[in-house]
Amino acid sequence: QMWEEAIALGKELAEQYENEMFDYEQLSELLRKQAQFYENIVKVIRPKPDYFAVGYYGQGFPTFIRNKVFIYRGKEYERREDFEARLLTQFPNAEKMKTTSPPGEDIKTSSGQYIQCFTVKPKLDLPSKFHRPVSEQIVSFYRVNEVQRFEYSRPVRKGEKNPDNEFANMWIERTIYVTAYKLPGILRWFEVKSVFMVEISPLENAIETMQLTNDKINNMVQQHLNDPNLPINPLSMLLNGIVDPAVMGGFANYEKAFFTEKYMHEHPEDHDKIEKLKDLIAWQIPFLAEGIRIHGEKVTEALRPFHERMEACFRQLKDKVEKQYGVRAILAGLDERRGSRPRSMVRSFTMPSSSRPLSVASVSSLSSDSTPSRPGSDGFVLEPLLPKKMHSRSQDKLDKDDLDKDKKEKKKEKRNSKHQEIFDKEFKSTDISLQQAEAVILSETVTLL
């Protein structure tokens, strides 16, 4: 299901079929496959495998893995317990370590075998070609593929324990692992080449948590907008866990921990971070509103009371947040996501077997009830004819035509004047400007009968 990689290889093969082998039959088949791959990327939800950090400590291991850490890519839907069982079957004499802290020298120099295993989170490294926001279905592939950095976060308490609010002194000790190559690769595991650790303050942890929550809501909303047939249960649990204070507690704990005069006085350097957290709280409301709107459209009658209760909780939450942190709106983002099309365009047509362009037609006239004003006009309202090019004729033919020249010129001027009036009327009824970039010129030729 790594269709992105298949597309890249397919483009190389298409170049061979088109320009080297000239095998258009194989090329057409390959392009059909690529089209299916692109469709799969957008519409098919792929399972996300977990990644595990595995350390082999002790002199009992072979030298190529001894006292080294590796990052493994698990199988689809494989739990850590199942992965550990599979790993320990390869080393039946090894002892599983109970802690995730780096081992001491006594374990590294011992004659035994100690295996340390825990789940790590891949760090998104989006390719540079995505220079603007794209669909979550496209980004989700790169969250677990073509990754080289992984992180493991461990909570650490500093200072006195606050029984009323555990977030006030909850620090995060984050270890970053960088592998030798990107995963997945030719192997499902690669050695860790560098390790470093950073500490995340309680306020920074709150900001990160709120950002991840908002992204999760937005991503699920995008998935339901792209695929109306998705099941509603994951959306129900996510929304209810946020808007119902009896389930998760919401962000009230952040308010108690950081939005107090005492904290502001003791940490004046965190003023900008506090404002950022407030802004993230305010932005959560429009994301929730869109999610609840979609939930209301898809909810079954059996779950209607559940949805109504969730709406009531959301109304209370919305009133509280907008009163304290302001109002945010995502209308511009929605318009940009839907995209826009030009309302109309101006096109020029000429018919086969003639070098004379016939008319300029507005697309808006396609739906009009006007009848064709001349053979071959296909119902388009015509603009004045462009100057004709002189055609080479024999002198006898020119002499013969001179007799009727005056009559034809008068009829043509009368006809063109009528066309001009009709075109001006239709042109003004639309919001077309000839200076718009949508205007394009197409040309065809026609033989007049």
Buried (B, 14 or more C-beta within 10 A) or exposed (E): EEBBBBBEEBEEBBEBBBEEEEEEEBBEEBBEBBEEBBEBBEEEEBEBBBBBBBBBBBEBBEEEBBBBBBBBBBBEEBEEEEBBEEBBEEBEEBBEBEEBEBBEEEBBEBEEBBBBBBBBBBBEBEEEEEEEEEBBBBBBBBBBBBBBBBBBBEEEEEEEEBEEBBBBBBBBBBBBBBBEEEBBBEEBBBBBEEEEEEEBBBBBBBBBBBBEBBEEBBBBBBBBBBEEEBEBEEBBEBBBEBBBEEEBEBBEBBBBBBBEEEBEEEBEEBEEBBEBBBBBBBBBBBBBBBBBEBBEEBBEEEBEEBBEEBBEBBEEBBEEBEEEBEEBEBEEEEEEEEEEEEEBBBBBBBBEEBEBBBBBBBBBBEEBEEEEBEEBBEBBBBBBBEEEEEEEEEEEEEEEEEEEEEEEEEEEEEBBEEBBEBBEEBBEEBEBEEEEEEBEEEEBBBEEE
